[in-house]
Amino acid sequence: MNEQYYDALLNIKTAGDQKGFNNSMHYHRYEPTPYSALEILFNTYELKSSDRVVDFGCGKGRLNFYIYHLFQATVVGIEMNERFCKEAMENRTRYMKKAKNRTDKIHFDCCLAEEYQMNPLDNRFYFFNPFSIQIFMQVINNILLSVEEFKREIELVLYYPSDDYLYFLENQTSFELKEEVILPDYAHNPYEKFLIYRLVY
């Protein structure tokens, strides 16, 4: 399926890269996860409607709408770029018009990832290499602090994960690799895959 098909199906606009660059070297440019990759991921990795998924660096919200469309899970998009936040909210309005089912399960927060206030129900976290290892470490520590307060099952989904992310998770946290989802079309690139990590108590 091409990118336009799903954007049209969901009545949203998520294509295109970021024009220009962020002021901070800690935040990477916007690039949505390809729909073809999401299809492969969610053919093997299932979510429940009771899950609450947080997408760090959500951009215009593609992952959020796709997940809600498939699983009716609650989705929270975190985005520091005000223009992308505005576009994500416009996408939400367009999606609601087409979907016809009023929902309070699609949310967007315009804030820095490390400043996001964890909800006790947040239990799935998505990262498409959105920021530096320093920010990633802060976000993971925020997740772990939240789990200390509200015990729950936690999983991370990483797309195109950096070596720094993986080294940190595997050597300095209690996360363990649960599943690896390879993308056949990109077999030549070792980073083109999804890794799912589960928090082990």
C-alpha positions as YAML, in Angstrom:
chain: A
units: angstrom
residues:
- id: 1
  name: MET
  ca: [0.00, 0.00, 0.00]
- id: 2
  name: ASN
  ca: [1.27, 3.48, -0.73]
- id: 3
  name: GLU
  ca: [1.47, 6.39, 1.69]
- id: 4
  name: GLN
  ca: [-1.42, 8.24, 0.06]
- id: 5
  name: TYR
  ca: [-3.78, 5.28, 0.50]
- id: 6
  name: TYR
  ca: [-3.70, 5.30, 4.29]
- id: 7
  name: ASP
  ca: [-3.66, 9.08, 4.61]
- id: 8
  name: ALA
  ca: [-6.81, 9.12, 2.44]
- id: 9
  name: LEU
  ca: [-8.39, 6.23, 4.38]
- id: 10
  name: LEU
  ca: [-7.82, 8.02, 7.70]
- id: 11
  name: ASN
  ca: [-8.55, 11.47, 6.23]
- id: 12
  name: ILE
  ca: [-5.25, 12.88, 7.51]
- id: 13
  name: LYS
  ca: [-2.12, 14.52, 6.06]
- id: 14
  name: THR
  ca: [1.15, 13.14, 7.42]
- id: 15
  name: ALA
  ca: [3.51, 12.93, 4.45]
- id: 16
  name: GLY
  ca: [6.62, 15.04, 4.02]
- id: 17
  name: ASP
  ca: [9.79, 15.69, 5.99]
- id: 18
  name: GLN
  ca: [10.59, 18.60, 8.23]
- id: 19
  name: LYS
  ca: [11.66, 21.74, 6.42]
- id: 20
  name: GLY
  ca: [14.71, 23.12, 8.13]
- id: 21
  name: PHE
  ca: [16.12, 21.87, 11.41]
- id: 22
  name: ASN
  ca: [15.42, 22.13, 15.11]
- id: 23
  name: ASN
  ca: [17.41, 24.63, 17.13]
- id: 24
  name: SER
  ca: [18.64, 21.86, 19.40]
- id: 25
  name: MET
  ca: [21.01, 19.15, 18.25]
- id: 26
  name: HIS
  ca: [19.22, 16.85, 20.71]
- id: 27
  name: TYR
  ca: [16.07, 16.62, 18.58]
- id: 28
  name: HIS
  ca: [16.06, 14.92, 15.19]
- id: 29
  name: ARG
  ca: [14.06, 15.99, 12.15]
- id: 30
  name: TYR
  ca: [10.51, 14.76, 11.62]
- id: 31
  name: GLU
  ca: [10.06, 11.69, 9.49]
- id: 32
  name: PRO
  ca: [6.92, 9.55, 9.78]
- id: 33
  name: THR
  ca: [7.23, 5.76, 10.06]
- id: 34
  name: PRO
  ca: [6.32, 4.32, 6.61]
- id: 35
  name: TYR
  ca: [2.85, 2.77, 6.51]
- id: 36
  name: SER
  ca: [4.37, -0.33, 4.89]
- id: 37
  name: ALA
  ca: [6.55, -0.80, 7.99]
- id: 38
  name: LEU
  ca: [3.58, -0.24, 10.33]
- id: 39
  name: GLU
  ca: [1.62, -2.93, 8.46]
- id: 40
  name: ILE
  ca: [4.39, -5.45, 9.09]
- id: 41
  name: LEU
  ca: [4.79, -4.44, 12.75]
- id: 42
  name: PHE
  ca: [1.11, -4.76, 13.59]
- id: 43
  name: ASN
  ca: [0.73, -8.04, 11.75]
- id: 44
  name: THR
  ca: [2.78, -9.55, 14.57]
- id: 45
  name: TYR
  ca: [2.56, -7.08, 17.45]
- id: 46
  name: GLU
  ca: [-0.95, -6.66, 18.80]
- id: 47
  name: LEU
  ca: [-2.33, -4.00, 21.06]
- id: 48
  name: LYS
  ca: [-5.47, -4.09, 23.19]
- id: 49
  name: SER
  ca: [-8.11, -1.39, 23.37]
- id: 50
  name: SER
  ca: [-7.13, -1.00, 27.04]
- id: 51
  name: ASP
  ca: [-3.53, -0.08, 26.14]
- id: 52
  name: ARG
  ca: [-2.34, 3.52, 26.29]
- id: 53
  name: VAL
  ca: [0.39, 4.19, 23.72]
- id: 54
  name: VAL
  ca: [2.71, 7.20, 23.94]
- id: 55
  name: ASP
  ca: [4.49, 8.22, 20.73]
- id: 56
  name: PHE
  ca: [7.53, 10.41, 21.45]
- id: 57
  name: GLY
  ca: [8.16, 12.74, 18.52]
- id: 58
  name: CYS
  ca: [4.75, 12.07, 16.98]
- id: 59
  name: GLY
  ca: [5.03, 14.76, 14.32]
- id: 60
  name: LYS
  ca: [1.67, 15.04, 12.55]
- id: 61
  name: GLY
  ca: [0.23, 12.01, 14.33]
- id: 62
  name: ARG
  ca: [0.40, 9.23, 11.74]
- id: 63
  name: LEU
  ca: [1.14, 6.44, 14.23]
- id: 64
  name: ASN
  ca: [-1.58, 7.66, 16.60]
- id: 65
  name: PHE
  ca: [-4.36, 7.51, 14.03]
- id: 66
  name: TYR
  ca: [-3.13, 4.23, 12.58]
- id: 67
  name: ILE
  ca: [-3.08, 2.53, 16.00]
- id: 68
  name: TYR
  ca: [-6.46, 3.90, 17.00]
- id: 69
  name: HIS
  ca: [-7.93, 2.81, 13.67]
- id: 70
  name: LEU
  ca: [-6.64, -0.77, 14.14]
- id: 71
  name: PHE
  ca: [-7.01, -1.36, 17.87]
- id: 72
  name: GLN
  ca: [-9.07, 1.49, 19.40]
- id: 73
  name: ALA
  ca: [-6.27, 1.88, 21.96]
- id: 74
  name: THR
  ca: [-5.73, 5.25, 23.61]
- id: 75
  name: VAL
  ca: [-2.92, 7.12, 21.86]
- id: 76
  name: VAL
  ca: [-0.90, 10.10, 23.08]
- id: 77
  name: GLY
  ca: [1.37, 12.00, 20.72]
- id: 78
  name: ILE
  ca: [4.20, 14.04, 22.23]
- id: 79
  name: GLU
  ca: [5.65, 16.71, 19.95]
- id: 80
  name: MET
  ca: [7.87, 19.72, 20.70]
- id: 81
  name: ASN
  ca: [7.32, 21.42, 17.32]
- id: 82
  name: GLU
  ca: [4.30, 23.73, 17.60]
- id: 83
  name: ARG
  ca: [3.58, 23.64, 13.87]
- id: 84
  name: PHE
  ca: [3.46, 19.84, 13.85]
- id: 85
  name: CYS
  ca: [1.26, 19.89, 16.98]
- id: 86
  name: LYS
  ca: [-1.15, 22.16, 15.16]
- id: 87
  name: GLU
  ca: [-1.14, 19.86, 12.11]
- id: 88
  name: ALA
  ca: [-1.72, 16.84, 14.35]
- id: 89
  name: MET
  ca: [-4.74, 18.55, 15.92]
- id: 90
  name: GLU
  ca: [-6.05, 19.46, 12.46]
- id: 91
  name: ASN
  ca: [-5.61, 15.80, 11.49]
- id: 92
  name: ARG
  ca: [-7.59, 14.82, 14.59]
- id: 93
  name: THR
  ca: [-10.46, 17.08, 13.51]
- id: 94
  name: ARG
  ca: [-10.39, 15.63, 9.97]
- id: 95
  name: TYR
  ca: [-10.17, 12.06, 11.27]
- id: 96
  name: MET
  ca: [-13.14, 12.57, 13.59]
- id: 97
  name: LYS
  ca: [-15.26, 13.90, 10.73]
- id: 98
  name: LYS
  ca: [-14.62, 10.79, 8.69]
- id: 99
  name: ALA
  ca: [-14.60, 8.26, 11.52]
- id: 100
  name: LYS
  ca: [-17.95, 9.52, 12.83]
- id: 101
  name: ASN
  ca: [-17.26, 7.97, 16.23]
- id: 102
  name: ARG
  ca: [-16.51, 10.65, 18.77]
- id: 103
  name: THR
  ca: [-13.58, 9.55, 20.84]
- id: 104
  name: ASP
  ca: [-11.55, 10.92, 23.71]
- id: 105
  name: LYS
  ca: [-8.80, 8.37, 23.07]
- id: 106
  name: ILE
  ca: [-6.62, 10.43, 20.69]
- id: 107
  name: HIS
  ca: [-4.49, 13.06, 22.45]
- id: 108
  name: PHE
  ca: [-1.62, 15.35, 21.52]
- id: 109
  name: ASP
  ca: [0.67, 17.18, 23.97]
- id: 110
  name: CYS
  ca: [2.90, 19.97, 22.70]
- id: 111
  name: CYS
  ca: [5.88, 19.68, 25.05]
- id: 112
  name: LEU
  ca: [9.43, 18.42, 25.32]
- id: 113
  name: ALA
  ca: [9.59, 14.64, 25.66]
- id: 114
  name: GLU
  ca: [11.46, 14.80, 28.95]
- id: 115
  name: GLU
  ca: [8.80, 17.15, 30.39]
- id: 116
  name: TYR
  ca: [5.84, 14.91, 29.57]
- id: 117
  name: GLN
  ca: [3.91, 14.03, 32.73]
- id: 118
  name: MET
  ca: [3.43, 10.26, 32.71]
- id: 119
  name: ASN
  ca: [-0.12, 8.99, 33.07]
- id: 120
  name: PRO
  ca: [-0.44, 5.95, 35.38]
- id: 121
  name: LEU
  ca: [-2.12, 4.14, 32.45]
- id: 122
  name: ASP
  ca: [0.70, 4.76, 29.94]
- id: 123
  name: ASN
  ca: [2.03, 1.28, 29.19]
- id: 124
  name: ARG
  ca: [3.37, 1.25, 25.60]
- id: 125
  name: PHE
  ca: [5.98, 3.72, 24.34]
- id: 126
  name: TYR
  ca: [7.03, 4.28, 20.73]
- id: 127
  name: PHE
  ca: [10.33, 5.79, 19.56]
- id: 128
  name: PHE
  ca: [11.40, 6.38, 15.98]
- id: 129
  name: ASN
  ca: [14.86, 7.64, 16.98]
- id: 130
  name: PRO
  ca: [13.37, 11.06, 17.82]
- id: 131
  name: PHE
  ca: [16.16, 12.55, 19.94]
- id: 132
  name: SER
  ca: [19.64, 12.15, 21.38]
- id: 133
  name: ILE
  ca: [20.65, 9.45, 23.83]
- id: 134
  name: GLN
  ca: [20.69, 12.07, 26.62]
- id: 135
  name: ILE
  ca: [16.99, 12.84, 26.12]
- id: 136
  name: PHE
  ca: [16.17, 9.15, 25.64]
- id: 137
  name: MET
  ca: [17.79, 8.33, 28.99]
- id: 138
  name: GLN
  ca: [15.74, 11.05, 30.72]
- id: 139
  name: VAL
  ca: [12.50, 9.76, 29.17]
- id: 140
  name: ILE
  ca: [13.25, 6.15, 30.14]
- id: 141
  name: ASN
  ca: [14.06, 7.26, 33.69]
- id: 142
  name: ASN
  ca: [10.72, 9.13, 33.80]
- id: 143
  name: ILE
  ca: [8.96, 5.93, 32.71]
- id: 144
  name: LEU
  ca: [10.74, 3.92, 35.41]
- id: 145
  name: LEU
  ca: [9.90, 6.49, 38.11]
- id: 146
  name: SER
  ca: [6.26, 6.31, 37.03]
- id: 147
  name: VAL
  ca: [6.33, 2.52, 37.28]
- id: 148
  name: GLU
  ca: [7.67, 2.78, 40.83]
- id: 149
  name: GLU
  ca: [4.54, 4.75, 41.71]
- id: 150
  name: PHE
  ca: [2.08, 2.71, 39.64]
- id: 151
  name: LYS
  ca: [3.18, -0.86, 38.92]
- id: 152
  name: ARG
  ca: [2.20, -2.02, 35.43]
- id: 153
  name: GLU
  ca: [3.45, -3.94, 32.43]
- id: 154
  name: ILE
  ca: [5.61, -1.74, 30.20]
- id: 155
  name: GLU
  ca: [6.83, -2.25, 26.65]
- id: 156
  name: LEU
  ca: [8.91, -0.06, 24.36]
- id: 157
  name: VAL
  ca: [8.68, -0.22, 20.58]
- id: 158
  name: LEU
  ca: [11.76, 1.12, 18.82]
- id: 159
  name: TYR
  ca: [11.92, 1.71, 15.08]
- id: 160
  name: TYR
  ca: [15.30, 2.27, 13.43]
- id: 161
  name: PRO
  ca: [16.93, 2.19, 16.88]
- id: 162
  name: SER
  ca: [20.32, 3.79, 17.42]
- id: 163
  name: ASP
  ca: [23.15, 1.77, 18.89]
- id: 164
  name: ASP
  ca: [23.26, 4.19, 21.84]
- id: 165
  name: TYR
  ca: [19.61, 3.49, 22.69]
- id: 166
  name: LEU
  ca: [20.18, -0.26, 22.61]
- id: 167
  name: TYR
  ca: [23.38, -0.14, 24.65]
- id: 168
  name: PHE
  ca: [21.66, 1.93, 27.33]
- id: 169
  name: LEU
  ca: [18.58, -0.29, 27.51]
- id: 170
  name: GLU
  ca: [20.55, -3.52, 27.63]
- id: 171
  name: ASN
  ca: [23.29, -2.43, 30.02]
- id: 172
  name: GLN
  ca: [21.74, 0.15, 32.32]
- id: 173
  name: THR
  ca: [18.05, -0.80, 32.65]
- id: 174
  name: SER
  ca: [15.83, -3.79, 33.41]
- id: 175
  name: PHE
  ca: [14.40, -3.85, 29.90]
- id: 176
  name: GLU
  ca: [14.86, -7.06, 27.93]
- id: 177
  name: LEU
  ca: [14.38, -7.68, 24.23]
- id: 178
  name: LYS
  ca: [11.05, -9.42, 23.72]
- id: 179
  name: GLU
  ca: [10.69, -9.42, 19.94]
- id: 180
  name: GLU
  ca: [12.41, -8.31, 16.75]
- id: 181
  name: VAL
  ca: [10.35, -7.49, 13.67]
- id: 182
  name: ILE
  ca: [12.44, -7.50, 10.49]
- id: 183
  name: LEU
  ca: [11.33, -5.55, 7.43]
- id: 184
  name: PRO
  ca: [12.03, -7.81, 4.42]
- id: 185
  name: ASP
  ca: [12.19, -4.96, 1.90]
- id: 186
  name: TYR
  ca: [15.08, -3.39, 3.82]
- id: 187
  name: ALA
  ca: [17.13, -6.50, 4.63]
- id: 188
  name: HIS
  ca: [20.29, -4.70, 3.48]
- id: 189
  name: ASN
  ca: [19.95, -2.14, 6.29]
- id: 190
  name: PRO
  ca: [20.41, -3.58, 9.81]
- id: 191
  name: TYR
  ca: [18.63, -0.58, 11.39]
- id: 192
  name: GLU
  ca: [15.40, -1.00, 9.40]
- id: 193
  name: LYS
  ca: [13.56, -3.06, 12.00]
- id: 194
  name: PHE
  ca: [11.37, -2.83, 15.07]
- id: 195
  name: LEU
  ca: [12.62, -3.95, 18.46]
- id: 196
  name: ILE
  ca: [10.18, -4.52, 21.30]
- id: 197
  name: TYR
  ca: [11.54, -4.33, 24.83]
- id: 198
  name: ARG
  ca: [9.66, -5.44, 27.93]
- id: 199
  name: LEU
  ca: [10.37, -4.18, 31.44]
- id: 200
  name: VAL
  ca: [11.31, -7.08, 33.69]
- id: 201
  name: TYR
  ca: [10.78, -6.74, 37.44]
...
